[in-house]
Amino acid sequence: MQTPLVKTDLNGKLLEKVPVANHHGDLCVHDGKLHVAVNLGKFNDPEGNADSWVYVYDAKTLKEIARHEVQEVFHGAGGIGFRDGHVRP
């Protein structure tokens, strides 16, 4: 299943729109890149059936530039932030 990832200006005008996997959670913009917590499995499943990733997009164009597996996130990647020089789910 897919959903759109959109970029708007401060007035809500649509600037960019790309299709992405359904559970793109929290996001963080740093150094011209958009980092998004993504869970492709079962979010908050007690058995830990998440499939967690951080997808990285160019913040201007929303072109995907990288994917990083974070399977150690047991219940699913849903939040992300920048701290101490690192982007972390």
C-alpha positions in Angstrom: 0.0 0.0 0.0 1.3 3.5 -0.8 0.5 7.0 0.5 1.8 10.4 -0.7 4.7 12.2 0.9 4.1 15.9 0.2 6.1 19.1 0.6 4.2 22.4 0.9 5.1 26.0 1.4 4.1 27.9 4.6 0.7 28.7 3.1 -0.1 25.1 2.3 0.6 25.3 -1.5 1.8 21.9 -2.8 5.4 22.0 -4.0 6.3 18.3 -4.3 4.4 15.0 -4.0 5.8 11.4 -4.3 4.3 8.0 -3.5 5.9 6.2 -0.5 5.2 3.1 1.6 2.2 3.4 3.8 3.8 3.9 7.3 6.1 6.8 7.0 6.1 8.1 10.5 7.9 11.0 12.1 10.4 13.0 10.1 13.4 15.2 10.7 15.1 17.7 8.3 18.8 18.2 8.7 21.5 19.4 6.3 19.2 19.4 3.3 18.0 15.9 3.9 14.6 14.6 5.0 15.0 11.6 7.4 11.8 9.6 7.9 11.1 6.8 10.4 9.5 3.9 8.4 7.9 0.7 9.6 7.0 -1.8 6.9 5.9 -4.5 9.4 3.4 -4.6 12.3 3.8 -1.4 14.4 3.7 -1.9 18.2 3.3 -5.6 17.8 4.1 -7.3 21.2 5.9 -10.1 19.3 8.3 -7.5 17.7 7.2 -8.1 14.1 8.2 -4.6 13.0 10.4 -4.0 9.9 12.0 -0.7 10.8 14.0 1.6 8.5 15.1 5.2 8.1 14.5 6.5 4.6 16.4 9.6 3.4 15.1 12.0 0.8 16.5 15.2 -0.7 14.6 17.9 1.2 14.1 20.0 -2.0 13.0 17.4 -4.5 11.8 14.5 -2.2 13.9 12.2 -4.3 14.9 9.1 -2.3 18.6 9.0 -1.7 19.1 6.2 0.9 17.6 3.6 3.1 19.0 2.5 6.5 17.8 -0.7 8.3 17.2 -0.2 12.0 15.8 -3.7 12.9 17.0 -3.2 16.5 13.9 -1.0 16.9 11.7 -3.9 18.3 8.2 -2.3 18.2 8.7 -0.2 15.0 10.3 3.0 14.0 7.8 5.8 14.6 9.8 8.7 15.7 13.1 10.3 14.7 15.3 13.3 15.7 18.7 14.9 15.4 21.0 14.9 18.5 24.7 15.0 19.2 25.5 15.1 15.5 23.4 12.1 14.6 20.0 11.4 13.2 18.4 8.7 15.4 15.1 6.7 15.4 
